Amino acid sequence: MSKETMEQIRAAETEANRLIADAEACAEQMKADAVAAGRERFDAAEKELVKKTETALKNARKDAEKSTAKEYENAGRDADEIADAAERRKAEAIAVVIGGLEAKCR
């Protein structure tokens, strides 16, 4: 093989090695870019999900507070009705108790 052919082969090998190195560097950069873009998308999606979750929790708390207030109001109304009924029957109960005691005492 001639010296010129050997030099051409070495030059071709050098060029091939350079092309391979360039391709590997490009692939690494593409991978890094893809990972960074994926992280950005993930972070954005996570922030959006957190925001939606916070809003849903806030709304759920408001609904629960309204429901609780309504239940307290209903329970208070029921308690007032029971107290009123008891008060109305109080005199009757006293009369029954006193009447029973009077009957025992006779």
PyMOL commands that set and color helices and strands:
alter all, ss='L'
color gray80, all
select helices_A, chain A and resi 3-105
alter helices_A, ss='H'
color red, helices_A
deselect
rebuild
show_as cartoon
